[in-house]
Structures are given as C-alpha cells and as structure tokens.
Amino acid sequence: MVQRTNKGQSWASEHYDEKLSFVSEMGRGLIDLLEPVEGERILDLGCGTGDLTQEIAASKAMVTGMDLSPSMLEKARIKYPNLNFVEGNAECFTVQEPLDAVFSNAALHWMKNAEDVVQCVHDALRPGGRFVAEFGGQHNVGTVVQAISEVLMEQGIDAGTRSPWYFPSIGEYSVLLERHGFRVTYALHFDRPTPMQDSGTG
C-alpha cells in the first residue's frame, strides 16, 4: 500500500522495513541519549512502523508512537500489538497529560513547519522534560537536492518551494529550540554515508 499524507508525501509501508531497515538500526544509539526510565511517559514522534517504539518500551516506559501515515501505523500495530500507536500531525498535536520526553528518529526533516513542531513538543513536555531527536541536517543528500534543483530550474520552477525536506544547520535549529523555551545541552552534526538499496533503480 502506498499512503499519501495530507502533505502530498507518499509512504510505501509494505517496503519500508525491507528497504529502509537501516533507519531504525542507525537510530538505536539515540535511545542511549534518551535514557528512558520505567514509568516515564514518552512520545515517539514520527514512529513509522514502530521498531524504536518497541525499543523504548523495553525500558518499561509508557511510550506512545505517533505518525501521520495510517499505513505505517497499521503495520506498526501488526508488528507490536501490545503497544499504543496513534495517528497525529507533529505540527498540531496536543497531549492529555504532560510528557517526560519526546523522542524522534529520522522524521523531523520531513516536517517543514519546524516552528509549529517545536512549539507543540515544548507544550507537550512537563517542566524539565527532554526532547531527543535525530534528523537530516544542512547539506544532507546534497547531490540529490542539487540535481533536482537544476531540473526544476530548467523548467522555470522555484526549487525551494518544491523540496519535501527541511535540512537546517545545527545553529539554526539550536536557535529555534531556544526561542521556544528549550535549553540545548547537546547537539551534533555528523556525516553518515549510507549505501542505498536498489541504487540502480532508486
């Protein structure tokens, strides 16, 4: 099934775990930074098919996975029937009770309205709560972005308005967080070359 979100993005959930399993595998180290504790209320924002939601749940934290894609959530519920998954938009969500932490792996770069995302996360956290996230930064998939931009420019189309991604610099995102009331204690911009499966066909 290919699920098209209200942003026009498409997610082929039946191929996600097969072709993009590296997304969850590379995100497991992020859970060490999260340091989930038994009984904590944690939101996995942009949970996809739920693999890292399950990893967080292993700590006995009370974790909920949230994603915008119904087909991703359908697969997550099949894989992990004992976990809680909800459909929601990271740019406009609320919670009934304050959270101890919000976690997000490889998802925020798909959310172009970063101001609203950060505000929602801040509002969802209890005082002293933490936000632990990993996502694509400035110059991520730079060759791809450049190639697409050149093709669009040849057609007289403004590439900036058509990009599906938000790849900020580390300084830009840190300022954004601080402007919305966060205290940034750790931030790292690192290279992570990733061979693509089916590289000949995309």
Helices and strands as residue ranges (DSSP letters): E 2-4, E 10-12, H 13-19, H 21-34, E 41-45, H 51-57, E 62-67, H 70-79, E 84-87, E 99-105, G 108-110, H 114-124, E 125-134, H 142-154, H 159-162, H 170-179
